[in-house]
Amino acid sequence: MAQTLFVVWREAMEALLVIGILYAWLSSFPEGQQGKRYLLFGVLLGSLMAVFLAASIYGLSSLLSGDSYDLFLIAMQLLAAVLIVQMVYWMNQHGRHLRQHLENGLSQQVSQANWLGVTFITAIAIAREGSEIVVFLSSTIFSLTSATLLPFILTCVLGLVLAFITFYIFQASQRWLAWPVFFKVTSAILLFLGASLFLKGMEGAFEFSLNYDWNIPDFLLDPAWDISALLDDSSPLGSLLASLFAYRAMPAWFSVLSFALYWLAVYLLFKVIKPRMDSTAKPQTQHYV
């Protein structure tokens, strides 16, 4: 449940930051006081949208079986990995202007006395964070059973509680702790989590192909190394590292190549494509959240 705890904690922190920005802006002038109740409605609506998405994915699991179940699980793991990289990339590009974008949107709605627009903006912002949690944990949600459902829910609740505590600590100690540093560190961990999901999906696809006697080179099945005597990935610590950082004590060469392929794609995206896009973009004033 380490993946679940980290994802819920991190994304809930981002949602709380969004709520904090919107609340502070509405509190900054008399006309905005009326919009606070609509802000609350937006938070509730966005949360319900995320819960509905989670329930839909969980309900879908009862409709699939056999190969269709395995293929859907593999697809969700790979999709979650891609979306994690996309989300980190988006935050890297636009996160510094998040406050400005949110406040500009609210200013337009308030100037038109469109309080339902405040609800809509808030709901979309919260639903975005909630849907990311659902998609990132989709493979976990999809494989839930009656025995694991309650521990999963309790882990999500714990992640939310920890997010509230962490948010309060950050708000109270901004002199020593900076939000940009927080997002850089957690974004790096998210990229490793994406690697873990990508590796699970690729390994699942590889095992699926073996069931159909596809022509797979034998060396891909051979272990690249074996350090299970040092740290077995079935041990508590090894399992934690496996879920968060794609650790493998005895990986097959296929897993090693898949892991390398993921990080090559990340490197090209952040170190080759992004700098080229930045160099062609017009310079803008930075607004850190």
C-alpha positions as CSV (number, residue, x, y, z in Angstrom):
1,M,0.0,0.0,0.0
2,A,3.1,2.3,-0.1
3,Q,2.1,3.5,-3.6
4,T,-1.4,4.3,-2.5
5,L,-0.2,6.2,0.5
6,F,2.3,8.3,-1.4
7,V,0.0,9.1,-4.3
8,V,-2.9,10.1,-2.1
9,W,-0.7,12.2,0.1
10,R,1.1,14.0,-2.7
11,E,-2.0,14.7,-4.9
12,A,-4.0,15.7,-1.8
13,M,-1.3,18.2,-1.0
14,E,-1.6,19.6,-4.5
15,A,-5.4,19.8,-4.1
16,L,-5.0,21.6,-0.7
17,L,-2.6,24.1,-2.3
18,V,-5.2,24.9,-5.0
19,I,-7.9,25.3,-2.4
20,G,-5.6,27.5,-0.3
21,I,-4.9,29.8,-3.2
22,L,-8.6,30.1,-4.1
23,Y,-9.6,30.7,-0.5
24,A,-6.9,33.3,0.1
25,W,-7.9,35.2,-3.1
26,L,-11.6,35.2,-2.1
27,S,-10.7,36.4,1.3
28,S,-8.7,39.4,-0.1
29,F,-11.7,41.6,-0.9
30,P,-15.3,42.0,0.5
31,E,-17.0,40.8,-2.7
32,G,-15.2,37.5,-2.5
33,Q,-16.6,36.5,0.9
34,Q,-19.8,35.5,-0.8
35,G,-18.0,33.1,-3.1
36,K,-16.6,31.0,-0.2
37,R,-19.7,28.8,0.0
38,Y,-19.4,28.2,-3.8
39,L,-15.8,27.3,-3.2
40,L,-16.9,24.6,-0.8
41,F,-19.5,23.3,-3.2
42,G,-16.8,23.1,-5.9
43,V,-14.6,21.0,-3.5
44,L,-17.4,18.6,-2.8
45,L,-18.4,18.3,-6.4
46,G,-14.9,17.7,-7.6
47,S,-14.4,15.1,-4.9
48,L,-17.6,13.3,-5.9
49,M,-16.5,13.3,-9.5
50,A,-13.2,11.6,-8.5
51,V,-15.1,9.0,-6.2
52,F,-17.4,8.3,-9.1
53,L,-14.5,7.6,-11.4
54,A,-12.9,5.3,-8.8
55,A,-16.2,3.4,-8.3
56,S,-16.6,3.0,-12.1
57,I,-13.1,1.5,-12.4
58,Y,-13.8,-0.8,-9.5
59,G,-17.2,-1.9,-10.9
60,L,-15.6,-2.6,-14.3
61,S,-13.4,-5.3,-12.7
62,S,-16.5,-7.5,-12.1
63,L,-17.4,-7.4,-15.8
64,L,-14.0,-8.7,-17.1
65,S,-12.3,-12.1,-16.6
66,G,-9.5,-14.1,-18.1
67,D,-7.4,-12.5,-20.8
68,S,-9.6,-9.4,-21.0
69,Y,-9.0,-8.8,-17.3
70,D,-5.2,-9.2,-17.7
71,L,-5.0,-7.0,-20.8
72,F,-7.1,-4.2,-19.1
73,L,-4.9,-4.4,-16.0
74,I,-1.7,-4.1,-18.1
75,A,-3.2,-1.2,-20.1
76,M,-4.1,0.7,-17.0
77,Q,-0.6,0.2,-15.5
78,L,1.0,1.5,-18.7
79,L,-1.5,4.4,-19.0
80,A,-0.9,5.4,-15.4
81,A,2.9,5.5,-16.0
82,V,2.4,7.7,-19.1
83,L,0.0,10.0,-17.2
84,I,2.4,10.4,-14.3
85,V,5.2,11.5,-16.6
86,Q,2.8,13.8,-18.4
87,M,1.6,15.3,-15.1
88,V,5.1,15.9,-13.8
89,Y,6.0,17.5,-17.2
90,W,2.9,19.7,-17.0
91,M,3.7,20.9,-13.5
92,N,7.3,21.6,-14.5
93,Q,6.0,23.7,-17.3
94,H,3.0,25.4,-15.8
95,G,3.2,24.9,-12.0
96,R,5.0,28.2,-11.4
97,H,2.1,30.1,-13.0
98,L,-0.6,28.1,-11.2
99,R,-1.5,30.8,-8.8
100,Q,-1.8,33.4,-11.5
101,H,-4.0,31.2,-13.7
102,L,-6.4,30.3,-10.9
103,E,-6.7,33.9,-9.7
104,N,-7.3,35.2,-13.3
105,G,-10.1,32.7,-13.7
106,L,-11.7,33.6,-10.4
107,S,-11.3,37.3,-11.1
108,Q,-13.3,37.0,-14.4
109,Q,-16.1,35.0,-12.7
110,V,-16.4,37.4,-9.7
111,S,-16.4,40.5,-11.9
112,Q,-19.4,39.0,-13.7
113,A,-21.0,38.0,-10.4
114,N,-21.0,34.4,-11.7
115,W,-20.7,32.5,-8.4
116,L,-21.5,29.2,-10.1
117,G,-18.4,29.8,-12.2
118,V,-16.4,29.8,-8.9
119,T,-17.9,26.4,-8.2
120,F,-17.0,25.1,-11.7
121,I,-13.4,26.3,-11.5
122,T,-12.9,24.8,-8.1
123,A,-14.6,21.5,-9.1
124,I,-12.5,21.1,-12.2
125,A,-9.3,21.8,-10.2
126,I,-10.2,19.3,-7.5
127,A,-11.5,16.7,-9.9
128,R,-8.2,16.9,-11.8
129,E,-6.2,16.1,-8.7
130,G,-8.7,13.4,-7.7
131,S,-8.8,11.8,-11.1
132,E,-5.0,11.7,-11.1
133,I,-5.1,9.7,-7.9
134,V,-7.7,7.3,-9.4
135,V,-5.8,6.8,-12.7
136,F,-2.4,6.4,-11.0
137,L,-3.9,3.8,-8.7
138,S,-6.2,2.3,-11.3
139,S,-4.4,-1.0,-11.4
140,T,-4.6,-1.3,-7.6
141,I,-8.3,-0.3,-7.6
142,F,-9.0,-2.7,-10.4
143,S,-7.5,-5.6,-8.5
144,L,-9.3,-4.9,-5.2
145,T,-11.1,-7.7,-3.5
146,S,-13.5,-7.8,-0.5
147,A,-10.4,-8.6,1.7
148,T,-8.3,-5.7,0.4
149,L,-11.0,-3.0,-0.1
150,L,-11.1,-1.8,3.5
151,P,-7.3,-1.6,3.9
152,F,-7.2,0.4,0.7
153,I,-9.8,2.8,1.9
154,L,-8.1,3.2,5.3
155,T,-4.8,3.9,3.5
156,C,-6.4,6.6,1.4
157,V,-7.9,8.2,4.5
158,L,-4.4,8.0,6.1
159,G,-2.9,9.7,3.1
160,L,-5.5,12.5,3.3
161,V,-4.8,13.0,7.0
162,L,-1.1,13.1,6.4
163,A,-1.7,15.7,3.6
164,F,-3.6,18.0,5.9
165,I,-0.9,17.7,8.5
166,T,1.9,18.3,6.0
167,F,0.0,21.2,4.5
168,Y,-0.4,22.8,7.9
169,I,3.3,22.4,8.6
170,F,4.3,24.0,5.3
171,Q,1.9,26.9,5.9
172,A,3.3,27.4,9.3
173,S,7.0,27.2,8.3
174,Q,7.3,28.7,4.9
175,R,10.4,30.6,6.1
176,W,12.3,27.3,6.1
177,L,10.4,25.1,3.6
178,A,9.5,26.2,0.1
179,W,6.7,24.8,-2.1
180,P,8.9,24.6,-5.3
181,V,11.4,22.4,-3.4
182,F,8.5,20.2,-2.2
183,F,7.2,19.7,-5.7
184,K,10.6,19.0,-7.1
185,V,11.3,16.2,-4.6
186,T,7.9,14.6,-4.8
187,S,7.9,14.9,-8.6
188,A,11.2,12.9,-8.7
189,I,9.6,10.2,-6.5
190,L,6.5,10.3,-8.8
191,L,8.8,9.6,-11.8
192,F,10.2,6.6,-10.0
193,L,6.6,5.5,-9.2
194,G,5.9,5.8,-12.9
195,A,8.9,3.6,-13.6
196,S,7.4,1.0,-11.2
197,L,4.0,1.0,-12.9
198,F,5.6,0.9,-16.4
199,L,7.8,-2.0,-15.4
200,K,4.8,-3.9,-13.9
201,G,2.8,-3.3,-17.1
202,M,5.7,-4.4,-19.3
203,E,6.4,-7.5,-17.2
204,G,2.7,-8.3,-17.3
205,A,2.6,-7.9,-21.1
206,F,5.8,-10.1,-21.4
207,E,4.2,-12.9,-19.2
208,F,1.0,-12.6,-21.3
209,S,3.0,-13.1,-24.5
210,L,4.7,-16.2,-23.1
211,N,1.2,-17.9,-22.6
212,Y,0.8,-17.7,-26.4
213,D,4.2,-19.1,-27.3
214,W,5.4,-16.0,-29.1
215,N,8.9,-16.1,-30.4
216,I,10.8,-14.4,-27.5
217,P,14.6,-14.4,-27.4
218,D,15.8,-16.7,-24.6
219,F,18.2,-14.1,-23.1
220,L,15.4,-11.8,-22.2
221,L,14.2,-14.4,-19.6
222,D,17.7,-14.8,-18.1
223,P,18.3,-12.9,-14.8
224,A,20.6,-9.9,-15.2
225,W,21.8,-10.2,-11.6
226,D,20.8,-11.6,-8.2
227,I,21.1,-9.6,-5.0
228,S,18.3,-11.2,-3.2
229,A,20.7,-12.4,-0.5
230,L,21.4,-8.7,0.2
231,L,17.8,-7.4,-0.1
232,D,15.0,-9.6,-1.3
233,D,12.2,-7.7,-3.0
234,S,9.6,-9.8,-1.1
235,S,10.9,-8.4,2.3
236,P,9.1,-5.4,3.8
237,L,11.8,-3.0,2.8
238,G,12.3,-4.6,-0.6
239,S,8.6,-4.6,-1.2
240,L,8.5,-0.9,-0.4
241,L,11.4,-0.1,-2.7
242,A,9.7,-2.3,-5.4
243,S,6.4,-0.4,-5.3
244,L,7.9,3.1,-5.2
245,F,11.2,2.8,-7.1
246,A,10.8,-0.4,-9.3
247,Y,13.4,-2.3,-7.3
248,R,14.1,-5.8,-8.5
249,A,16.4,-8.2,-6.6
250,M,16.7,-10.6,-9.5
251,P,15.4,-8.9,-12.7
252,A,15.2,-10.5,-16.1
253,W,17.0,-8.8,-18.9
254,F,13.6,-7.8,-20.2
255,S,12.8,-5.9,-17.0
256,V,16.2,-4.1,-17.2
257,L,15.7,-3.1,-20.8
258,S,12.1,-1.9,-20.0
259,F,13.4,0.1,-17.1
260,A,16.1,1.7,-19.3
261,L,13.6,2.5,-22.0
262,Y,11.4,4.3,-19.5
263,W,14.2,6.5,-18.2
264,L,15.5,7.2,-21.7
265,A,12.1,8.5,-22.7
266,V,12.0,10.7,-19.5
267,Y,15.5,12.0,-20.3
268,L,14.6,12.9,-23.9
269,L,11.4,14.6,-22.7
270,F,12.9,16.7,-19.9
271,K,16.4,17.2,-21.2
272,V,16.1,17.4,-25.0
273,I,12.5,18.2,-25.9
274,K,11.6,20.6,-23.1
275,P,14.8,22.8,-23.4
276,R,14.1,23.2,-27.1
277,M,10.5,24.2,-26.4
278,D,11.6,26.6,-23.7
279,S,14.1,28.3,-26.0
280,T,11.4,29.0,-28.6
281,A,8.9,30.3,-26.0
282,K,8.7,33.9,-25.1
283,P,10.3,34.8,-21.7
284,Q,7.8,35.2,-18.9
285,T,7.9,36.5,-15.4
286,Q,8.0,33.5,-13.0
287,H,5.3,33.2,-10.4
288,Y,6.1,30.4,-8.0
289,V,3.3,28.9,-6.0
